[in-house]
Amino acid sequence: MAAVATCDSVAGSTGSAVATASKRNVTSFQKRGPRASGTNDSGPRLVSIAGTRPSVRNGQLLVSTGLPALDQLLGGGLAVGTVLLIEEDKYNIYSPLLFKYFLAEGIVNGHTLLVASAKEDPANILQELPAPLLDDKCKKEFDEDVYNHKTPESNIKMKIAWRYQLLPKMEQIGPVSSSRFGHYYDASKRMPQELIEASNWHGFFLPEKISSTLKVEPCSLTPGYTKLLQFIQNIIYEEGFDGSNPQKKQRNILRIGIQNLGSPLWGDDICCAENGGNSHSLTKFLYVLRGLLRTSLSACIITMPTHLIQNKAIIARVTNLSDIVVGLESFIGSERETNPLYKDYHGLIHIRQIPRLNNLICDESDVKDLAFKLKRKLFTIEGWRKSLWSFPNLKI
């Protein structure tokens, strides 16, 4: 496949540069050779793009998800050319936050956005993005949180769970030094309007893109999926995210966000019946989408109501066609909501799949039990471990 060949060529050229770096007295991200202008000076091997960094393990170009703790769990960030699937929580309260963090990170770093939804107008989604926290304000928020959660010494022995915030250091790693990698956001405030107006974004609102008179051939994609694929393909090729005309335009990243994919609003019936007639339509859409991403400077996040899909085989196929799968399990309406073991959390987060990119094995976090909590301003991911030796009769 062309996508595979492209990835292999990049990996091979990077490895060659590393091997000859000591001989030529240049960094592993540079090579000797003529520039575009025809000079014989050394030029950059990898183009520095704001808001990106190469993985320290496999050299894959990474972008931040907008949640540094999640970046750490995914091995440093979201790899360019991959799909991150978010399994929505039951009442769709917390998954939109991760969706908006991803878009907000794109605006802060000057990336181009493509927002697709069948439920909300993309312009309205952008108006609800969280505001970035400055360094001093961010430190103050965490200091206040630690102070508010101090436990008297007499109660320390009674705790049945221990927590620690997955907060990676914010130093820049790699050749890109013009911007920081990964930001924190204040969920109680909105993104400044001037930042939104200065951003480059494209919106796909399904009700505006299709008409009721549109005819669809049998055994093809649903009209919504067809239109969305055409829209994404046009943006990728017209704006040069596929690598075309590299000398005419500065390189940038396309962040694609697709909301509630697979829901009935997209014309799909996989959530309405055990054997949905459009199950192949969804998997075909994901297959084509991933092919577009593999050969372009783009990254995609998709939220999907997998808890509504009755056919587990469809979920398995969707998982296989996604690069990264993260599930959110909310405690709202469940027995865990009143269970003292989970009183400090709002839900669990499950890292179901992490890709193997230029590696035989994938990155895996040492922390297996993960929970999330939405504080007044911050969405945090924390590790917790059950200690039942003090409470042998406690049911989980």
C-alpha positions in Angstrom: 0.0 0.0 0.0 1.1 3.6 -0.6 0.5 4.5 2.9 2.8 1.8 4.3 5.5 2.7 1.8 5.4 6.3 2.9 5.7 5.5 6.6 8.5 3.1 6.0 10.4 5.6 3.9 10.2 8.2 6.6 11.3 5.7 9.3 14.2 4.5 7.1 15.5 7.9 6.3 15.4 8.9 10.0 17.3 5.8 11.0 19.9 6.5 8.3 20.4 10.1 9.6 20.9 8.8 13.2 23.5 6.3 12.0 25.6 8.9 10.2 25.1 11.8 12.7 28.4 11.3 14.5 30.4 11.1 11.3 29.0 14.3 9.8 28.9 16.2 13.1 25.2 17.1 12.7 22.1 16.2 14.7 20.0 13.2 13.8 17.4 15.5 12.4 19.7 17.1 9.8 21.5 16.1 6.7 24.0 17.5 4.4 22.5 18.4 1.1 21.3 21.2 -1.2 18.5 23.4 0.1 15.4 24.2 -2.0 17.2 27.4 -3.1 20.1 25.4 -4.5 22.7 26.2 -1.8 25.0 23.5 -0.4 24.4 24.4 3.3 22.8 21.8 5.6 19.1 21.9 5.9 16.6 20.4 8.4 15.8 16.8 7.8 12.4 17.0 9.6 10.3 20.1 9.3 9.6 21.8 12.6 5.9 22.2 13.1 4.5 24.0 16.0 2.8 21.8 18.5 4.5 18.6 17.4 7.5 16.5 18.5 9.0 13.2 17.4 8.5 10.2 19.6 11.7 9.4 21.6 11.0 5.7 21.0 10.2 5.4 17.3 10.6 8.8 15.8 6.9 9.1 14.9 5.7 12.7 14.8 3.3 13.3 17.7 0.7 15.9 18.6 -0.9 16.5 22.0 -4.4 15.3 22.7 -4.9 18.5 24.8 -4.7 16.4 28.0 -1.1 15.9 29.0 -2.0 12.9 31.3 -3.6 11.2 28.3 -0.5 12.0 26.2 1.6 10.2 28.7 -0.6 7.1 28.7 -0.5 6.9 24.9 3.3 6.9 24.9 3.9 10.7 24.5 1.0 11.9 22.4 -1.2 11.1 19.4 0.8 10.0 16.4 0.2 11.9 13.2 -1.7 9.8 10.7 -3.6 7.9 13.3 -7.2 7.6 14.6 -8.1 8.0 18.3 -11.5 6.5 19.1 -13.2 7.7 22.3 -15.9 5.3 23.5 -18.5 7.7 24.9 -19.7 7.5 28.4 -23.4 6.5 28.9 -24.8 10.0 29.2 -22.2 11.6 26.9 -21.1 14.1 29.6 -17.3 13.6 29.7 -16.4 12.4 26.2 -17.3 15.9 24.7 -14.6 17.3 27.0 -11.8 15.2 25.5 -13.2 16.1 22.1 -13.0 19.8 22.9 -9.5 19.6 24.5 -8.2 18.1 21.3 -9.6 21.0 19.2 -8.5 23.6 21.7 -5.0 22.3 21.6 -5.1 22.7 17.8 -6.2 26.4 18.1 -3.4 27.2 20.6 -0.8 25.7 18.3 -2.1 27.2 15.1 -3.2 23.9 13.6 -6.0 23.7 11.0 -9.2 22.2 12.4 -11.9 20.1 10.6 -14.9 19.6 12.9 -17.7 17.2 11.8 -20.9 16.6 13.6 -24.5 15.5 12.9 -25.7 17.0 16.2 -24.2 20.4 16.8 -23.1 23.1 14.4 -19.3 23.1 14.4 -19.3 26.9 14.9 -21.1 26.4 18.2 -18.7 23.7 19.3 -15.8 26.0 18.8 -17.5 28.6 21.0 -17.5 26.1 23.8 -13.8 25.2 23.8 -12.0 25.6 27.1 -9.6 28.4 27.7 -5.9 27.6 28.0 -4.2 28.0 31.4 -1.0 30.0 31.7 1.9 28.5 33.5 1.5 30.5 36.8 -2.3 29.9 36.8 -1.8 26.2 36.1 0.5 25.8 39.0 -1.8 27.7 41.3 -4.7 25.4 40.3 -2.8 22.3 41.2 -1.5 23.7 44.4 -5.0 24.6 45.5 -6.2 21.2 44.6 -3.5 19.5 46.7 -4.3 21.8 49.7 -8.0 21.1 49.5 -7.5 17.4 49.4 -5.2 17.2 52.4 -6.3 14.5 54.8 -5.9 14.7 58.6 -3.3 12.3 59.9 -5.9 10.4 61.9 -7.7 9.6 58.7 -4.8 8.5 56.5 -5.0 4.9 57.7 -8.7 4.8 56.8 -8.2 5.6 53.1 -9.0 2.7 50.8 -7.5 4.2 47.7 -4.4 6.2 46.8 -4.2 8.6 44.0 -1.6 10.4 42.0 -2.0 12.8 39.2 -0.4 11.7 35.9 1.3 15.1 35.2 4.3 14.8 32.9 6.9 17.6 33.0 6.3 20.2 30.4 9.8 20.5 29.0 10.1 20.5 25.3 11.5 17.2 23.9 12.9 17.0 20.3 14.0 19.6 17.8 10.9 21.7 18.0 11.5 24.5 20.5 9.3 27.3 19.3 6.3 26.1 21.2 5.5 24.0 24.2 4.0 20.5 23.8 0.7 20.0 25.6 -1.3 22.6 27.5 -3.8 22.6 30.4 -7.2 24.1 30.0 -9.8 25.7 32.3 -13.1 24.0 31.8 -14.9 26.8 33.6 -13.9 29.4 31.0 -14.2 29.7 27.2 -11.5 30.1 24.6 -10.9 33.8 23.9 -12.9 34.9 20.8 -9.8 36.4 19.2 -8.1 33.1 19.1 -11.1 31.4 17.5 -11.4 34.1 14.9 -7.7 33.9 14.1 -7.8 30.1 13.6 -8.2 28.3 10.3 -11.0 25.8 10.6 -13.5 23.9 8.4 -16.9 22.8 9.6 -19.0 19.8 8.4 -22.6 20.0 9.7 -24.4 17.0 8.3 -27.9 18.5 8.0 -26.5 21.3 5.8 -24.5 18.9 3.6 -27.1 16.4 2.5 -30.6 16.7 1.1 -33.6 14.4 1.5 -33.7 13.8 -2.3 -30.2 12.4 -2.5 -30.1 9.0 -4.1 -27.7 6.3 -2.8 -26.7 3.2 -4.7 -27.2 -0.1 -2.9 -24.3 -1.5 -0.8 -22.5 1.8 -0.7 -21.7 4.2 2.1 -24.5 6.1 3.8 -25.0 9.6 2.4 -23.5 11.2 5.5 -20.3 9.1 5.4 -19.9 9.6 1.7 -20.2 13.4 2.0 -17.8 13.5 5.0 -15.1 11.4 3.3 -15.3 13.7 0.2 -15.1 16.8 2.5 -12.0 15.5 4.3 -10.3 14.4 1.1 -10.9 17.8 -0.5 -9.4 19.6 2.5 -6.4 17.3 2.7 -5.5 17.7 -1.0 -6.6 21.3 -1.6 -4.6 22.7 1.4 -1.5 20.5 0.9 -1.8 18.3 3.9 -0.9 15.3 1.7 2.5 16.8 1.1 1.8 18.3 -2.3 3.4 21.6 -3.2 5.7 21.6 -0.1 7.6 24.6 -1.2 4.6 26.8 -1.7 3.1 26.5 1.8 4.4 26.1 5.3 3.8 22.7 6.7 1.0 22.4 9.3 -1.2 19.8 11.0 -4.8 19.1 10.2 -6.8 18.1 13.3 -10.0 16.2 12.4 -12.7 15.8 15.0 -15.8 13.7 14.3 -18.6 13.7 16.9 -21.0 10.9 17.7 -20.0 8.7 14.7 -22.2 5.7 14.2 -25.2 7.3 15.9 -28.7 7.4 14.2 -28.1 11.1 13.4 -25.5 10.0 10.8 -28.1 7.8 9.1 -26.6 4.7 10.7 -28.7 1.9 12.2 -26.1 -0.1 14.1 -27.3 1.4 17.4 -30.9 0.6 16.6 -30.7 -3.1 15.7 -28.5 -6.0 16.6 -27.7 -6.7 13.0 -27.6 -3.2 11.5 -27.7 -3.0 7.7 -25.1 -0.2 7.7 -22.5 -2.0 9.8 -20.3 -2.5 6.7 -20.8 1.2 5.9 -19.3 2.3 9.2 -16.3 -0.1 8.9 -15.7 0.9 5.3 -15.8 4.6 6.3 -13.1 3.9 9.0 -11.0 1.9 6.5 -11.0 4.7 3.9 -10.5 7.4 6.5 -7.4 5.7 8.0 -6.0 5.4 4.5 -6.4 9.2 4.0 -4.7 9.9 7.4 -1.8 7.6 6.7 -0.6 9.6 3.8 -1.2 13.1 5.2 -0.1 15.4 8.0 -3.3 14.9 10.0 -4.6 13.3 13.2 -8.2 12.4 14.0 -10.3 12.0 17.1 -13.7 10.2 16.9 -16.3 9.9 19.6 -18.7 6.9 19.3 -21.6 5.7 21.4 -20.3 2.1 21.5 -22.5 1.3 24.6 -25.5 1.5 22.3 -24.1 -1.0 19.7 -25.7 -4.4 20.6 -23.6 -6.4 18.2 -20.2 -7.1 19.8 -18.7 -8.2 16.5 -19.2 -4.7 15.1 -17.4 -3.2 18.1 -14.5 -5.6 17.5 -14.3 -4.5 13.8 -14.4 -0.9 14.8 -11.7 -1.4 17.3 -9.4 -3.1 14.8 -9.9 -0.3 12.3 -8.9 2.3 14.9 -5.3 2.9 16.0 -6.1 4.0 19.6 -9.2 3.2 21.6 -10.0 4.8 24.9 -13.2 4.1 26.8 -14.9 6.3 29.4 -17.1 4.7 32.0 -19.1 7.2 34.1 -20.3 6.4 37.6 -23.6 8.3 37.0 -26.6 6.0 37.5 -24.4 3.0 38.6 -23.8 1.3 41.9 -20.3 2.8 41.9 -21.7 6.3 42.3 -22.5 5.5 46.0 -19.6 3.1 46.6 -17.1 4.7 49.1 -14.2 3.1 47.1 -15.0 5.5 44.2 -16.1 8.5 46.1 -13.2 10.7 44.9 -13.8 9.9 41.2 -16.4 10.5 38.5 -15.6 7.5 36.3 -13.0 5.0 35.0 -10.9 5.4 31.9 -9.9 2.3 29.9 -7.0 2.3 27.5 -8.2 -0.6 25.3 -5.8 -0.3 22.4 -2.5 1.4 21.7 -0.9 1.2 18.2 2.4 -0.5 17.3 4.1 2.1 15.1 7.5 1.2 13.7 7.7 -1.2 16.7 7.1 -4.9 17.5 5.5 -4.0 20.8 3.3 -1.1 21.8 3.8 1.4 24.6 2.0 0.3 27.8 1.5 2.3 31.0 2.6 0.8 34.3 -0.7 2.0 35.7 -3.5 -0.4 34.9 -6.3 1.1 37.1 -7.2 4.6 35.9 -9.9 6.9 37.0 -10.9 10.4 36.0 -12.3 13.3 37.9 -13.8 16.6 36.6 -12.9 19.3 39.1 -14.1 22.9 39.0 -11.6 23.8 36.3 -9.6 20.7 35.4 -10.2 17.3 34.0 -7.7 14.9 35.6 -6.7 11.3 35.1 -5.4 9.6 38.2 -4.1 6.2 39.1 -5.7 4.3 41.9 -5.2 1.0 43.6 -7.6 -1.0 45.7 -6.5 -1.7 49.3 -9.0 -4.2 50.8 -6.9 -5.5 53.6 -8.6 -3.1 55.9 -12.0 -3.8 54.5 -12.3 -7.5 53.7 -16.1 -7.4 53.5 -16.3 -4.4 51.2 -17.9 -5.3 47.8 -16.6 -3.7 44.7 
